[in-house]
Amino acid sequence: MPSQMEHAMETMMFTFHKFAGDKGYLTKEDLRVLMEKKSPGFLENQKDPLALDKIMKDLDQCRDGKVGFQSFFSLIAGLTIACNDYFVVHMKQEGKK
């Protein structure tokens, strides 16, 4: 039986491949659909209408319109770090009350 962490890793792999399909990479449209379906609050809460374009530009280091698994995982890691930072600050504020 997989641990919670192993399950989380498996979820990231399966999610990437579900949206990448047989081609093995995400296009900007694939990334948009993935974000809308799997993290709807993220795009909805963006104040910058070009947020997805900027994310794609950061992830597409080869400038070929393709985002591989490693870049996708870097995005997930970055978002997770940002959420953790917010959580830590929020928990500290809660403790001061």
Disulfide bonds with the S-S distance in Angstrom:
none
